[in-house]
Amino acid sequence: MCQITEDLFFSDPYQDHERNQFDEALLPQVLALRDDAALKLAVAGLKHRFLSKAEALLHGDIHSGSIFVAEGKLKAIDAEFGFYGPIGFDIGTALGNLLLNYCGLPGLFGPRDAAAGREQRLQDVRELWLIFADRFLALCHQHSRDATLALPGYAEQFLQQVWADAVGYCGTELIRRTIGLAHVADLDSITDAEMRAECQRNALNLGRALIVNAPHIEHIDALLARIRQHG
């Protein structure tokens, strides 16, 4: 199952592969992605970390359709892609899933409702990361047993790398869900073909920007600014 994840996230979208699915209107941009050396080098780094950083047991395919929330409860289902990998992978794919909806909203609603929905998605992105980061640091400070790893500032330093990974994996989620095998209704259900293509282009542009610039997007507010910059 890990091989499938490797292919869908890090290989298929950047080559001519029979599993890829996209509208013909996107072909120029798809071809540009395949020839983008800077992008493919960054994706290679993300793939290497995916394969080599066994930091935590991950869900492997987390998105809004695999999470059930009730009062005081949360359950994640469909964990057949579970594996030991980089902590930032699940966080990144969850953020990417929210941003796919962000990209699709202009094609699903009128301008006012779309704008309100997009602001809500950005707040969701912000809240998701900040709650995770606060909980992660609290657990580190409470439970770290190794004296070296418990040094003041180390947990924060470690979390910064998790953040950079998450931003990169967020970008791969945007790209692979737009032109790869498994799409999302947030984009595919847009009935107007021109608007659908425009929203998909925005998702691809944002995905590329996040992958390439992940090391330089140092905090959540910088991420939100980058997203707004891409419209």
C-alpha positions in Angstrom: 0.0 0.0 0.0 2.9 2.3 0.7 4.0 1.8 -2.9 0.6 3.1 -4.1 1.0 6.2 -1.9 4.5 6.8 -3.2 3.3 6.6 -6.8 0.2 8.7 -6.4 1.9 11.5 -4.4 5.4 11.7 -5.8 5.6 10.0 -9.2 2.5 9.8 -11.3 1.6 13.6 -11.5 5.0 14.5 -12.7 5.1 12.0 -15.7 2.9 10.7 -18.4 1.1 7.9 -16.6 -2.1 6.0 -17.5 -3.5 6.6 -14.0 -3.5 10.4 -14.4 -6.8 12.0 -15.1 -7.4 15.6 -16.1 -9.3 17.8 -18.5 -7.6 18.6 -21.8 -7.7 22.3 -20.9 -5.0 21.6 -18.2 -2.6 19.9 -20.6 -0.2 22.9 -21.0 0.1 23.3 -17.3 0.5 19.5 -16.7 3.3 19.5 -19.3 4.9 22.4 -17.6 4.9 20.6 -14.2 6.6 17.6 -15.8 9.4 19.8 -17.1 9.7 21.8 -13.8 13.2 20.9 -12.5 12.9 22.9 -9.3 9.5 21.4 -8.5 10.6 17.8 -9.2 13.7 18.2 -7.0 11.6 19.4 -4.1 9.2 16.5 -4.7 12.1 14.1 -4.6 13.1 15.5 -1.2 9.6 15.0 0.1 9.6 11.4 -1.2 12.9 10.7 0.4 11.6 11.9 3.8 8.4 9.9 3.3 10.5 6.8 2.8 13.1 7.4 5.5 11.5 9.3 8.4 9.6 6.7 10.5 8.5 9.3 13.1 4.9 8.2 13.8 2.2 5.8 12.8 0.2 7.7 10.3 -3.3 7.3 8.7 -1.8 7.8 5.2 -4.9 9.1 3.4 -6.5 11.6 5.8 -9.2 13.9 4.4 -12.6 15.3 5.4 -14.3 12.1 4.2 -12.3 9.9 6.5 -13.0 11.8 9.8 -16.1 11.6 11.9 -16.6 14.2 14.6 -19.2 14.1 17.5 -19.4 15.9 20.8 -16.1 15.2 22.5 -15.2 12.5 20.0 -13.2 12.1 16.8 -12.7 9.0 14.7 -10.7 8.4 11.5 -11.7 5.5 9.2 -10.3 3.9 6.1 -6.8 3.5 7.5 -5.6 0.9 5.0 -2.8 3.2 3.9 -1.5 3.5 7.4 2.3 3.4 7.8 5.2 4.7 9.8 6.4 8.0 8.3 7.0 11.7 8.7 4.7 13.4 11.2 4.1 16.2 8.7 2.5 13.9 6.1 -0.9 13.5 7.7 -1.0 17.1 8.8 0.0 18.3 5.3 -2.6 16.1 3.5 -5.3 17.4 5.9 -4.4 21.0 5.2 -4.3 20.2 1.4 -7.8 18.8 1.6 -9.1 22.0 3.1 -7.3 24.0 0.4 -8.8 21.9 -2.4 -12.2 23.1 -1.1 -10.8 26.7 -0.9 -9.7 26.5 -4.6 -13.1 25.1 -5.7 -15.4 27.4 -3.9 -15.4 30.2 -6.6 -16.8 27.6 -9.1 -19.4 26.3 -6.7 -21.0 29.4 -5.3 -21.6 33.1 -6.1 -18.9 35.7 -5.3 -20.1 36.6 -1.8 -20.7 33.1 -0.6 -17.5 31.9 -2.1 -15.5 34.7 -0.5 -17.0 33.9 2.9 -16.4 30.2 2.5 -12.8 30.8 1.5 -12.1 32.9 4.6 -13.6 30.1 6.7 -11.3 27.6 5.1 -8.3 29.7 5.8 -9.4 30.0 9.5 -9.8 26.2 9.5 -6.3 25.8 8.1 -4.9 28.1 10.8 -6.9 26.5 13.6 -5.9 22.9 12.6 -2.2 23.7 12.6 -2.2 25.8 15.8 -4.2 23.3 17.8 -1.9 20.5 16.6 1.2 22.5 17.4 0.1 23.4 20.9 -0.9 19.8 21.7 2.4 18.5 20.2 4.5 20.8 22.3 2.5 20.2 25.4 3.0 16.4 25.1 6.7 16.8 24.3 7.3 19.0 27.4 5.3 16.6 29.6 6.6 13.2 28.4 10.1 13.6 26.9 12.3 11.2 28.9 15.6 11.8 27.2 17.5 14.6 28.8 19.0 15.8 25.5 15.7 15.8 23.7 14.1 17.6 26.6 16.4 20.6 26.3 14.5 23.9 26.2 13.8 24.8 22.5 14.4 21.4 21.0 10.7 20.5 20.7 10.1 23.8 19.0 13.0 23.2 16.6 11.7 19.8 15.8 8.2 21.1 15.2 9.6 23.6 12.7 10.8 20.7 10.5 7.4 19.0 10.9 5.9 22.3 9.7 8.1 22.5 6.6 7.3 18.9 5.8 3.5 19.6 6.2 3.6 22.6 3.9 5.4 20.5 1.2 3.0 17.5 1.6 0.1 19.9 1.5 1.3 21.0 -2.0 1.6 17.4 -3.2 -2.0 16.8 -2.1 -3.2 19.7 -4.1 -1.5 18.5 -7.3 -2.2 14.8 -7.1 -5.9 15.4 -6.3 -6.2 17.7 -9.3 -4.4 15.7 -12.1 -3.8 12.3 -10.6 -5.9 9.2 -10.0 -8.1 10.2 -7.0 -9.9 13.5 -7.5 -12.2 15.5 -5.1 -15.8 16.7 -5.7 -14.8 20.2 -4.6 -13.2 20.6 -8.1 -14.8 17.9 -10.3 -18.4 18.9 -9.5 -18.0 22.4 -10.9 -20.4 22.4 -13.8 -19.0 25.3 -15.8 -16.0 23.9 -17.8 -14.1 27.2 -17.9 -14.5 27.9 -14.3 -13.6 24.3 -13.3 -10.4 24.6 -15.3 -9.6 27.9 -13.7 -10.1 26.5 -10.2 -8.0 23.5 -11.1 -5.2 25.7 -12.4 -5.3 27.7 -9.1 -5.0 24.4 -7.2 -2.0 23.4 -9.3 -0.3 26.8 -9.0 -0.8 26.9 -5.3 0.4 23.3 -4.9 3.6 24.1 -6.8 4.2 27.2 -4.8 3.9 25.4 -1.5 6.2 22.5 -2.5 9.0 24.8 -3.9 8.8 27.4 -1.1 8.1 25.1 1.9 11.5 25.8 3.5 10.8 29.5 3.4 7.2 29.6 4.7 8.2 29.7 8.3 4.8 30.0 10.1 1.1 29.7 9.7 0.5 33.4 8.9 3.1 33.2 6.2 1.3 30.3 4.7 -2.1 32.1 4.7 -0.4 35.1 3.1 1.0 32.9 0.4 -2.4 31.3 -0.3 -4.1 34.7 -0.6 -1.3 35.8 -3.0 -2.3 33.0 -5.4 -6.0 34.2 -5.4 
